Amino acid sequence: NSPDEKPTLLLGDLNEWRLGNRSALNTLHATFGPQPPAVPTFPSNLPLLALDRIMANRHGMIATVEAHDTPLSRVASDHLPLTAFVRL
């Protein structure tokens, strides 16, 4: 990434559960580079799959990514929400 690029975040339900070379997220590697480990968020009552992501186009911009796992979040949606600490 060039120093002139603006910091960019991509976040949401990307519905990609495959890892490694089979992952469709590999197409984003040129822009977003290596990302923090994926966090299981689906299904919310027993999170096994990491379908939701928070990505940044600058290395080190995302310090942590965690699932917000509370009794209310488990019934509010079929996915747990993600939280992240972002360094601007």
Short mmCIF file of the C-alpha atoms (twelve columns), coordinates in Angstrom:
data_MODEL
# 
_entry.id   MODEL 
# 
loop_
_atom_site.group_PDB 
_atom_site.id 
_atom_site.type_symbol 
_atom_site.label_atom_id 
_atom_site.label_alt_id 
_atom_site.label_comp_id 
_atom_site.label_asym_id 
_atom_site.label_seq_id 
_atom_site.Cartn_x 
_atom_site.Cartn_y 
_atom_site.Cartn_z 
_atom_site.pdbx_PDB_model_num 
ATOM 1  C CA . ASN A 1  0.000   0.000   0.000  1 
ATOM 2  C CA . SER A 2  1.233   3.448   -0.808 1 
ATOM 3  C CA . PRO A 3  1.640   6.015   1.992  1 
ATOM 4  C CA . ASP A 4  -0.883  8.236   0.169  1 
ATOM 5  C CA . GLU A 5  -3.674  5.682   0.519  1 
ATOM 6  C CA . LYS A 6  -6.338  6.527   3.036  1 
ATOM 7  C CA . PRO A 7  -6.870  4.076   5.884  1 
ATOM 8  C CA . THR A 8  -9.694  1.761   4.848  1 
ATOM 9  C CA . LEU A 9  -11.740 -0.750  6.823  1 
ATOM 10 C CA . LEU A 10 -13.854 -3.548  5.404  1 
ATOM 11 C CA . LEU A 11 -16.213 -5.163  7.857  1 
ATOM 12 C CA . GLY A 12 -19.267 -7.327  7.758  1 
ATOM 13 C CA . ASP A 13 -20.728 -10.745 7.161  1 
ATOM 14 C CA . LEU A 14 -18.551 -11.996 4.299  1 
ATOM 15 C CA . ASN A 15 -19.972 -15.548 4.496  1 
ATOM 16 C CA . GLU A 16 -16.605 -17.149 3.777  1 
ATOM 17 C CA . TRP A 17 -15.785 -20.151 5.917  1 
ATOM 18 C CA . ARG A 18 -13.060 -21.745 3.801  1 
ATOM 19 C CA . LEU A 19 -9.454  -21.240 4.859  1 
ATOM 20 C CA . GLY A 20 -6.152  -21.169 3.001  1 
ATOM 21 C CA . ASN A 21 -5.929  -21.410 -0.779 1 
ATOM 22 C CA . ARG A 22 -9.627  -22.266 -1.121 1 
ATOM 23 C CA . SER A 23 -10.822 -19.033 0.507  1 
ATOM 24 C CA . ALA A 24 -12.503 -16.423 -1.692 1 
ATOM 25 C CA . LEU A 25 -11.004 -13.818 0.658  1 
ATOM 26 C CA . ASN A 26 -7.640  -14.397 -1.030 1 
ATOM 27 C CA . THR A 27 -8.811  -12.001 -3.750 1 
ATOM 28 C CA . LEU A 28 -8.698  -9.226  -1.125 1 
ATOM 29 C CA . HIS A 29 -5.095  -9.953  -0.144 1 
ATOM 30 C CA . ALA A 30 -3.589  -7.399  -2.558 1 
ATOM 31 C CA . THR A 31 -5.532  -4.569  -0.905 1 
ATOM 32 C CA . PHE A 32 -5.947  -5.751  2.670  1 
ATOM 33 C CA . GLY A 33 -2.896  -8.001  3.100  1 
ATOM 34 C CA . PRO A 34 -2.583  -10.475 5.959  1 
ATOM 35 C CA . GLN A 35 -5.357  -10.163 8.491  1 
ATOM 36 C CA . PRO A 36 -5.841  -10.983 12.157 1 
ATOM 37 C CA . PRO A 37 -7.048  -14.521 12.853 1 
ATOM 38 C CA . ALA A 38 -10.726 -15.017 12.071 1 
ATOM 39 C CA . VAL A 39 -13.064 -15.214 15.069 1 
ATOM 40 C CA . PRO A 40 -15.982 -17.683 15.138 1 
ATOM 41 C CA . THR A 41 -19.310 -15.810 15.158 1 
ATOM 42 C CA . PHE A 42 -21.838 -18.208 13.614 1 
ATOM 43 C CA . PRO A 43 -24.197 -19.562 14.740 1 
ATOM 44 C CA . SER A 44 -24.538 -17.233 17.697 1 
ATOM 45 C CA . ASN A 45 -25.773 -19.951 20.062 1 
ATOM 46 C CA . LEU A 46 -22.650 -22.082 19.409 1 
ATOM 47 C CA . PRO A 47 -20.135 -20.108 17.320 1 
ATOM 48 C CA . LEU A 48 -18.124 -22.472 15.135 1 
ATOM 49 C CA . LEU A 49 -17.664 -20.628 11.832 1 
ATOM 50 C CA . ALA A 50 -15.847 -17.341 11.257 1 
ATOM 51 C CA . LEU A 51 -18.140 -15.743 8.672  1 
ATOM 52 C CA . ASP A 52 -17.747 -12.143 9.835  1 
ATOM 53 C CA . ARG A 53 -14.579 -10.125 9.359  1 
ATOM 54 C CA . ILE A 54 -12.967 -6.796  10.149 1 
ATOM 55 C CA . MET A 55 -10.096 -5.973  7.774  1 
ATOM 56 C CA . ALA A 56 -7.817  -2.995  7.243  1 
ATOM 57 C CA . ASN A 57 -5.594  -1.959  4.363  1 
ATOM 58 C CA . ARG A 58 -2.706  -1.079  6.694  1 
ATOM 59 C CA . HIS A 59 -0.653  -3.568  8.668  1 
ATOM 60 C CA . GLY A 60 -1.142  -3.131  12.412 1 
ATOM 61 C CA . MET A 61 -4.228  -0.941  12.051 1 
ATOM 62 C CA . ILE A 62 -6.399  -3.596  13.707 1 
ATOM 63 C CA . ALA A 63 -4.959  -4.549  17.073 1 
ATOM 64 C CA . THR A 64 -7.616  -6.986  18.277 1 
ATOM 65 C CA . VAL A 65 -10.802 -8.578  16.983 1 
ATOM 66 C CA . GLU A 66 -13.183 -10.308 19.386 1 
ATOM 67 C CA . ALA A 67 -16.694 -11.699 19.342 1 
ATOM 68 C CA . HIS A 68 -19.099 -9.812  21.611 1 
ATOM 69 C CA . ASP A 69 -20.563 -12.835 23.367 1 
ATOM 70 C CA . THR A 70 -23.326 -12.036 25.840 1 
ATOM 71 C CA . PRO A 71 -26.694 -13.652 26.543 1 
ATOM 72 C CA . LEU A 72 -28.401 -10.805 24.655 1 
ATOM 73 C CA . SER A 73 -26.066 -10.974 21.645 1 
ATOM 74 C CA . ARG A 74 -26.750 -14.707 21.340 1 
ATOM 75 C CA . VAL A 75 -30.474 -14.062 20.790 1 
ATOM 76 C CA . ALA A 76 -30.285 -10.723 18.950 1 
ATOM 77 C CA . SER A 77 -28.944 -12.264 15.732 1 
ATOM 78 C CA . ASP A 78 -27.813 -15.543 14.235 1 
ATOM 79 C CA . HIS A 79 -24.263 -14.063 14.208 1 
ATOM 80 C CA . LEU A 80 -22.348 -12.692 17.179 1 
ATOM 81 C CA . PRO A 81 -21.176 -9.112  16.633 1 
ATOM 82 C CA . LEU A 82 -17.468 -8.396  16.325 1 
ATOM 83 C CA . THR A 83 -15.570 -5.693  18.154 1 
ATOM 84 C CA . ALA A 84 -12.133 -4.422  17.224 1 
ATOM 85 C CA . PHE A 85 -9.510  -2.035  18.506 1 
ATOM 86 C CA . VAL A 86 -8.477  0.070   15.512 1 
ATOM 87 C CA . ARG A 87 -5.356  2.233   15.462 1 
ATOM 88 C CA . LEU A 88 -5.761  5.335   13.339 1 
# 
